[in-house]
Structure formats: structure tokens, C-alpha cells
Amino acid sequence: MNLDLSAFAHRRILVVGDLMLDEYLRGRVERISPEAPVPVVRLEETEVRPGGAANAARNLAALGAEVAVAGVVGADEEGRRLLSALDALAIERSAVLVDPGRPTVRKTRVLAGAQQLLRIDREEPQGLPPLLARSLLEGAKARIDRADAVLLSDYGKGVAAASLCAELARLARERGRPCVADPKGREFTKYAGFTVITPNRAEASLASGIEAQDEQGLLAAGARLLDAAGVDHVLVTCGADGMVLFSHGFAPRRFPTRGRPVFDVTGAGDTAAAALTLALAAGFPLPVAVEIANAAAGIVVGKVGAAAVTREELALELGEKAEPGARKRKSLQALAAICGELRRQGKRVVFTNGCFDLLHAGHVRLLSASRALGDVLVVAVDDDASVRALKGPGRPVIGAEQRVRMIAALDSVDYVLVFATGELEAVISALRPEVLTKGGDYAEKPVVGRSLVESWGGRVVLVPLEGELSSTRLIEKIRNP
């Protein structure tokens, strides 16, 4: 499915709900404690990110929307850090209220590599005092006229009271705006009037009173919620099983996921609800908006922690069927972020580079052997000007775009980027691979980037050549048989 996502740009979305601060303590486990049978984590990194409704807002901002948030934080350090994080993302937060009587919700996750060992929740769920609830509603109402859609992110912490939900639904309908709720709890009638609600399978089971783990139960639970909740549509998210859309007058429609590695499902519901809301605001029909949300959720489960999906990532994912391997091609900025995430997951990144002008069996061997040295292989391909400077007039015989497509089509390759003459060290420095590989013919040649890789503890591996294969010899043989 090839979709023009440029319509996402500058769409204005109002997010209302429970704001949280997500904290990640990352480290390495090397032994078991002598005090108790628990792992000892040697702390290496601490990171905070917007969580809950703030994570949904973060995803919207990453997709190009203009986002305003309405919610409540405490008068504490966590609240100040959360507001600073929203400011850094250019998310408008003047409707975020400070309540000295409640702490900011904080979820602390302890991770070793990609494995989450423990989560600690600091929270005091409670309804808002009447005066604060009125102020929150007034702040939301003042921003609905400027919004193209509304997203309610309900985590059951007390912000999304029934009165607030009813007023948001009424105001959105009066203005013809899509209104999406990511729901929580047993009582879904408070979302009556919303365009779509997006419970996961467990939430659908709880709210409907029907066990939804098998196909029959899922269909029964979705149908009951559609009848009882008073909404236009129910979209049940089912993790690896995709999504199922329930709409009045239509049979349930299933949206399967694409197979891909799952590292962490944290925040996947926020991402799906955000992408769905933005797609509806941009004018996409609901089934297409669900496809977009499904693709976005599929991307984010490949990252660690509550993460965001960019418009570039989503466009590549949606266009993958039309262009095999398209999602493997990345910009340097995107790849630097991906490699950083992979390192936090404990993954080993392998890097190699070359012209690859007339791909042959020696190249395939180099790339296959390189991939075997780690978990992810990144290949940097010289642009046409670089090849011309290295190989002389008449080269390349195959343009960079076609060379990238061929490299990306190989199963051994995970990511591809194009670089220009003189940029190689900057590329390596940005990606910080653990392993740098070159062909065995570099035994007597300097390897660009060797000192960089070795400076952070990495290594350079020279892969033995296969016979006398070389692109230059093959091209000469073709030209002069």
C-alpha cells in the first residue's frame, strides 16, 4: 500500500488524558546477588520519556502533527521533567494543570539489554477535585475549535471522568471532528459518542465480560462492546494477531500484522491510537486509517520502551509491498537512532561499505559472512560521484538507486544507506558499529574507520575473497570479451 502521508503535516490534534513520566534504568547483568536469587544490574544509563497520554502526543509530533495536550501533573520534580520533555518536542502544553495534591505518575523500568526485569509504579489514582476538573475541561474546550481531531488517552488514573468524556464527544461531534478514545476499565459507556475506541484484547474481555482469547470470544466481545458502548466503531488491537474492526452494519474486518521481530510492546497502544487519530484527521477513510495504525504499531514493537514512530518509517513500512526491501533504506540520522536503540537492546551492529557496482558472488559472500559476525548488518553504498572518483570514467555502470535496491533485496542485509566521498568516517562515527568488515584484499591496504571502531572497543574483520572475482574485472571482460 503506497500512501501519501504528507497530509499528516500540520494537522492539529488535541490529546487529553493521563500524563506520566516513563523512566528507564538500563544496565548489564553479570551475576546473581548473594543476598537473594535475583540478578544484580550494573547501572549504565538512565533515561526519561513522556508516558501515557504524553507518549501518544509524542507519537503524533513524530508523525508531523501539531499537538496540544490537556492533563494534570504534580507539583514535583517528575512533573517538571515531564513538562520539559513536552517543551523539547514542541508540544503545546498550556492546558496541562499542576495539582499539588497528587504526585506525577512515574513508571520506572529496569532493563538488562532488551529484557525488562522489573517495573516500579509510583502513583495515587484518584479523581480530580471538582474545581480542577472544570479547569481541565475548560482548557480542552478552548482548544477543540483549533483541532482537526481529538484523542482521549485513558489510563484509569482519574483524569478521564465520565463528564469529561461526554463533553469531549459532544463538542467533537458538533464540529465534525473525529474523536478517538484509548479506553480503560470495565465501563465503556462513558465513551458514548466517540468515533472509535481502541481497546486491546484484554481490555475488551474485561469491559464486555466475554473472554476474548479465541476467535469466537473475540468476535462476541467486540460485537457486545459495539452495541453497549454507544460508539461508531470498536477497533480491538490483538498484538501479533493484528486488529479487528467492528462497525455498525458491517461484518467484523480483520487487519493482520506483518511478521517482524518484537522487542517490547510497551506503548504500542499509544502509537496505534495516535496514528489512527492522525490518519482520520488527515482525511483517510477508516479502513485505510486502521491499516496505517496497524503498520505503526508493528514498527514500534521493534523498539525498546515507549517509543515513537516517524513519518519516514511509516511511509517505508506501508510502501514495502510495492518496493521489496524499501524499509531497509534509511537516512544517516534515522540509522544513527536505530543503531543507538539496538545497542540498548544488547545487539551487535556490523558495518561494511563499498561500491557494489555489478553485484557478484564475492559481494554476496562478504555480506553473508559479515552478517554472521553480529545481529544486524548495515551496508553503506558509495554514491555515483564517489564511484566515479574511485573507479574512473564510465563508472558506475549501475546507478546508486539500482545498487541500493539489489543490496536491500539480500536477506543478509538489514539496513542500507548511501554516502558521498569523504563522509565515510562521519558515517561510522554516527553509527558506532561493534564490527567493521572489508574484503580480504584490504590486508595490505588501510581500512578507513579502523581507528574509530577500535577506539570504542570494536574490531575490524577482513573477510577472505572468493577466487578472483571483482566488479572491475567483470566489467572489463564484458566490454572486451
Secondary structure, 3 states (H helix, E strand, C coil): CCCCHHHHCCCEEEEEECEEEEEEEEEEEEEECCCCCCEEEEEEEEEEEEEEHHHHHHHHHHCCCEEEEEEEEECCHHHHHHHHHHHHCCCEEEEEEEECCCCCEEEEEEEECCEEEEEEEECCCCCCCHHHHHHHHHHHHHHHCCCCEEEEECCCCCCCCHHHHHHHHHHHHHCCCCEEEECCCCCHHHHCCCCEECCEHHHHHHHHCCCCCCHHHHHHHHHHHHHHHCCCEEEEECHHHCEEEEECCCCCEEECCCCCCCCCCCCHHHHHHHHHHHHHHCCCCHHHHHHHHHHHHHHHCCCCCCCCCCHHHHHHHHCCCCCCCHHHECCHHHHHHHHHHHHHCCCCEEEEEECCCCCCHHHHHHHHHHHCCCCEEEEEEECHHHHHHHHCCCCCCCCHHHHHHHHHCCCCCCEEEEECCCCHHHHHHHHCCCEEEEEHHHHHCCCCCHHHHHHCCCEEEEECCCCCCCHHHHHHHHHCC
